[in-house]
Amino acid sequence: MRGKSSSGRSATGVVAALALLSVVGGVAIPAPPAGATSRPGPPTGVWRTDGYGTVLAAEEGVLREYQTTAVGCLEGAPARRTGGDAGSARYADDDGDVFTLRSTDSRDRASMRVDGSVGERTLFRIAALPDSCAREQATGPVATFDVFWATFEENYPFFAAKGIDWSAVRERLRPMVHENTTDAELFAVLSEMVRPLYDAHVVVLGGPAGVFAQSRPGTAVPGPELDNRTKEYVERRDLGGRQLQEFAGGRIGYADLPGGQGYVRVSGFSGYTEEDTYATDSAELDRALDAILTRERTTGLTGLIIDLRVNGGGSDALGPRIAARLTDRPYFAYAKRARNDPADPTRFTRPEPLYVQPARAPRFTGPVAVLTAGTTYSAGETFTQALIDRPGRTVRIGEPTQGVFSDILRRELPNGWSFWLPNEEFLTRSGETFDGAGIPAHLPEPVFTEEEFAHRRDSAFDRATEVLPTRS
């Protein structure tokens, strides 16, 4: 039930007419069809998600999640109802994730929206829980291996693109697992299974056995140490010793540059507030944007640098809130779809488009330079993608982004461990995806290399100041 998760949370949809869109906080979502009848009460009963390998059971204010594969069914943590209205119910779980189930005009179809994620998941009513959910699940190493393999087999979209024969992986490694396999040995096997994917949204959480995660070769993980080092470097070198004006718990910084240019640094799309919920973080982001993109600045800036080079991701829905301050007309951001056929990796849900609508606030519509790198992760990448079709001049400078866009599907294992994997694609207008390789830069430049540090260079920043106009 979770949305995107990156650096600890997330936390990480093409056919629609603008006439059918309504606006919420500058982000466009499909409007109800004309003449729609009133909806029934909040969804109750048993529902299967379209994709995501999940069955939900809603009854008496409690929502129970069942994670299903061909080899079993595991019950996840319950969520409790916290609000809603005549046609919807809002739930929160113990991890702080919040989501809303909403009825539609059909008794047998409903939808679910996860706070901080974009788009909705379609739910189909089923008569009862699958039989496998009533059977006791084996908990040994072999059962754990089988659930792990099957979950990837039924949900992971990128085996073909990465040249991985997942069945061959099973044939090679399953004989190494037996009922006497130790935790350390099992953890090593599971890690070896997914190592060739080089997918930063794949994580194995093996309890005392360890944690396996990795980034694309040649890239680093955008943790606090790198974040602090690069921020201090930018302040010392690029800003001449001036400190950034900081907002959103230090995740957003701003500085005016010579010649009428502006510089915005965004190091993540979560952690803006102590509560760290989508509601509080989005409100804090709006306050930051109000302070940065004032009417005076939006009319006076000659160009704006948006620095995403060290960005750990977070809530996808926050990026379009920034994009809404950078346009004076609606435009297509991306479309999102999820793999939804366990037996066919080419089958996906219908792409759900996201459009950016101009915010009802001062907006900067001039030239923008976006700085990216391999340490631009997840929601930092979906925000970068949401600027591709931005009206006006937008140029990307630096290095390709990490190449992980999907919300994270968090799953449990029979032995009590857990793991993460992606199951979605984010599409351009032409149907292209950037998973794996990342979004390329228009103007390649080295980013925060040891050579750059040693020679006191910031090539990407300097290139941005050169290509953006200045006041004469």
N, C-alpha and C positions, 0 to 999 in steps of 0.2 A: 504493500500500500504506500510505500514511501516514494518520494520524488528524488531529485538529484542529490547526491552527496559527494562532496569533494573536500579534501582537507578536514574530514571529520563529519560534515553534514552535507545535505543538499537541499545532497544533497544532494548527482547530477543525475507538427503538422504544419491537392494544391488547387483545388478547383472551388472557387467561391466568388460571389459578386460582392463588391463593396456595399451595394445597396442592401445586402442582407446582414450587415455587420452593425453591432452596437459598440459603444466605447466604454471601457472601464479603465480609468487611470492611464489613458493614452494607449492602451493595448486593445486591439479589436478582437472580439469573439463573435461567433455566429449568433444572430438573433433568432428568436422563435419564429416559425413560419406564420404567415398571415392567417388569421382565422383559427388559430390553434385553440382547442378546447381546454378547459381548466384541467389541471393535473390532479391525479389522485393524491392520497396522503404520502408521506415519506416511504421510500422503499423498505419493505420488510420481506422476510423469507430468505430463500437461497438463490444466489446469483453467481454466474460464471463470467469472468471478465473476458473481453475480446482481446486475446493475447495475455501476456503476463503470467500465465500458468497459475491462476488464482481463483478460488471459489470463496465467496463471502456469504456469511449467514448473519442476518440482522434480525434481532428479536429483543424486545423489552429493554431497549436502550443500550444494548451491547452489540458490537459488531465483531464477529470472529472471522479470522482469516485462515484459510486452508491452502497450503502450497502443494500443488498437485503435479505429478509426473506419471509416466507410464509405469513406474516401479513403486509408487507409494503416495502417501498423503501425510503431510506434517502440519499440525496446527500451530499457527503463529500466535503472537501476543494479542490479546483482545484490546479493543478500543471502546471507550464509553462515550455515549452521546453527551454533547455539551451545548447543543442549541439546534437551530433550524427554523423552518417555517412550515406552512401548510403542505408544501410539496417536497421538502428536503429535510435531511437530518445531518447535523454536523458532529463529527467524532474526533477524539484525540486519544492517542495512545501514550504509554508511559515514556516513550522516547521523545515526546514533544511534537510528533508528526500530527498534522491536522488535515482532515479531508472531509468532503461533503458528498453525500449520496443524494441524487435528485431524481424524482420521478419524471417520466416523459408522458406523452399522450398515449403511449402504448402500455398496457398493463404488464407486458412481458419484456419491457426494455427500460433500462434506467441508465444513469451516467454517474461517474465519480470524478471529482476534481480534487487534486492534491495541492494544498497550499504551497506556493513557491514554484510549482511546475506549470508549464504551459499546456494547453489543450485539455481534453477530457477523455476518460476511458469509458467505453461502452460496456454495459452490463446486460446479460441475458438471463432471464429467470429460468431456473431449472426446478424440477419437482422435489429433489432431495439432494443431500450430500452424496458424492460418489461413494460407492461401496468401499473403496480403498480407505476412505476417511473413517470408516467404522472398524477397520481391522487394526490390530496392534502392529505397530511398525517395528521391525527389527532394528537394533541399535548398534550392531557390531561393525567392524571395519569394512567388511564386504558390502553390507547394506549402505554404509556411508559412501563408499566409492561409487556404488551404483546410482544413488540419488544425485551425487555431484555430477557424474557423467551425463545422466539423463537430463538434468536441468539445463546444462549447456547444449546438449543435443537438441532440445525442444525449443530453446529460446534465443541462443546466441546467433546474431545475424551475419557474422563476418568470417566464418571459416573459409569460404571460397575465396574471398578477397585476400585473405592472409595465406592462402595455399596450405591449409591444415586439413588433413584427413582425420577427422575426429574418431571415426570407427577404428582406424589403425592405431590411434593413441590408446583406445580401450584394449585392443587385442594385445598391445605390447606391455601395458602396465597392470592390467587387472590380475594376471597370474602372480604378481608380486604381493598381492593383498590376500590375507587369510585371517581366520578368527584369532590368531595369536599375534597378529601385527601390532606393534607398539604404536602409541600416539606419535612419537617422533618419526617412525617409519612411514606411517600413514600420511602425516603432514608433508613429508618429503615427496611422497608419490603424488599427492594432490597438487603440490606446487609445481612438480615436474610436468604434470599434465597441461597446465595453463601457461607455463613459462614461454613457450614459443609464440604465444599470442601478442606479447609485448603490448598489453592493453592496460592503461592506467586505471581503468574502471573495473578491473578484475582484481579482487582481493580475497585471500583466504585467511580467516580468523580462527586459528587453531587453539585458542585458549593458551595454556602453559606451553604448548608445542611451538607457538610462535605466530607471526604474521607474515604473509607473503604478499608483496605488492611491488610493482616495477613500472617505470616509465618507458617511453619509446627510447631505443638506443640513441645515445648521444645527447640526451636531455636529462634535466634534474627535476626533483620534486620541489614545488614552490612552497617550502615551509617557512616558519617564522625567521629562521636565521638568514636565509637568502633574502626574504622580504626586507628585513631591517638593514642588511648590508647594502642592498641596492637603493633603498630609500635614502640612506645617509649619503651614498655616493652621488645620487642625483642632486640632493641639496647642496653638497659641497662643490661638485664639479659643474653641474648644469645651471644651478640657481645662484652660483657665486657665494655660497655660504648662507643664503636665506633659507629659512624653514618654510615648509609647506603649511598652508592654512588647512588644518585637518578637520575632518567630519567623520561621522559614522564609526566611532570607536577607532579612528585612525586608519580605516580601510580606504578612505577617499581623501585625497589631498589636492589642493589647488594653488597655483601661483600665476600671476601676470608675468609675461615675458616682454623683453624689449620689442619695440616696433608694433605693438598692438596685438601680439599673439598671446594665447592662453594655454596653460598646461594643466591637465587633469590626470591624476594617477589613481587608478582603481585596482586594489590588490585582492579583491574578492567580492563575492555577492552574497555574503552571509556574515554574521558576527557584528552587525552594526549596532546592536543593542544588547543589554545584559540579558533580556529575555530570549533573544535570538530566534524569534518567531518571524514568519513571513509578514504578519500584520505589523509588528513593531519595526522590523527592518525596512519595509516599504515606506512607512511613514517617515522614518529617519532619512531614508534616501531622498524623499521629496523635500525634506527640510534642507538637506545638503544642496540639492539642485537649485532650490530657491535662493540660497545664499551665493552660489557660484554663478549661475546663469541669470543674473539680474537683468532688468530691462536695459540698463546702461551698458553692461558688458555685451549683451547679445547684439546690440546695435553698433558697438564700438570695436569689437574684436575683428581682426583681419583674418585670423585662422586659429584653429583649436587643435592641440595635440592631446590625444587620449592614450595614456600609457597603460597597456595591459600586459606588459612583458613578464611580470611576476604576479599572476592572478590564479588563486587556487580554486576558483569556481564558487558554487553555492546555488542560489535560487535562479533558475532560468528566467522567471517572470520579472526579475528586477532589471535585467538588461534592456528590455523594450521600454521600460519607464525612462531610461536615459535617452534611448533613441527617439522617444516621443518629444524630447526637448531639442532635437536636431533636425526637424523637418517641418515644412509648412504645408505639406499635403500627404495624404495616406499613401502607403506603399507596402509591398509584400516583403515580409522578413524571412520566413522559411516555412516549410511544411513538415509536420512530424507524423511518423507512422511507427507501428510496433509489429514485430514478427508475431504471427498469430496462428500458425499451423505447425504443430509439433513434428509432423512428418515431412513438411516441405519448407525448406529454408528460404524459398523465393516468395512465399506468401506473407503479406502484411495487411494490417488494417488499412482502411481508406485514409490517405494522407489528409491530415487536418491542418489547414493553413492558418498562419498567424500574420496579421497585418498590423503595422504600426500606424497609429493615428496621431496627428499633432496634439500635443498637450495643451490644455487651457492655461498656459503660463508663458512667460517670455521664452522664446526659442531662438537658438543660433542656427542659421541655415547656410552659413558660409563654408569655406573649405575646411576639411577635417583630415588630420593625419593620425592613423591608428598604429601604435607600436605593439608588435606581437613577437612571441618567441616560443620555444618548446616548453617553456614554463607558463604559457597561457593555457589554462586547463578548462574543460567542461563548460560551465556557465560563462566563463570568460570567452570561450570559443563561440557559443551560441549568440552572445552579444556581438562578437566580431562578424558572424554570419548575418546577423540582423542589420548590419550596416552596409552589406554588399550592394543592395539595390537602393540605398538611401539617395533621394534626389539631391543633386548638387555634387560637388567634387569630394570624393573620399578616397584616400590613398593609404594602403597598408605598407608599413616599413618595418624591416627587421628580419625575422626568421619565421618559418611555418609554425603554427600552433601545435599543441600536443596531439590532437586527433582523436579526442574522446568527447562525444556530444550527448549520448543517451542519458536519460535518467538511470540511476542505479537500481537494479532489482536485487533487493537484499533477501537472502534465503537462509533457511535453517538446515542443519544436517542432523541425521538420526542420533549421532553421538553427542549432540549438544553444541557442536561448533557452528559457525556460520560463514557465509561467503557472499561476495557481490559480483554481479555481472551486468553488462548492458544488454538491452533487447530492442532498442529503438534506432531509427535513422532520422536525421534532420536533413531535409532536401532543399536544394536551391530551386528557383523557379523552373529551371530546365531539368530537374530531377537528379542533379548531381549530389553526391555526398563527399565529405572530407574526412571520414573516419579513417584512422590509421596514419595517413600522410599529413593531416592537418591542413588548415587554410594557408595557402602560400602568400608571401608578401609580394606586392607589386615591385617594390624596391628593396632587394636583399641587402642587409647589413649585418655585421656581427653584433651579438647582444651579450653584454656582461661576461665576456670571456676573460680569462686571466690576463691575456695579452692586452685587452682593452683596459682593464684595471691598472696593469703595470705601466702603461703609457698614458694613463689619465685621458682616455678617449671614451666617448659615448657616440659612436658613429650613427646609430639609428636616430638618436635625439638631434644630432647636428643636421642630419639629412632632412629631418622634419622641419626644422627651423629654416632650412634653405629652400624647400619646395613650397612652403606656405608663404603667402604674401605678407608684406610688412608695410607699415606707413612710411612714406618717404619724408 
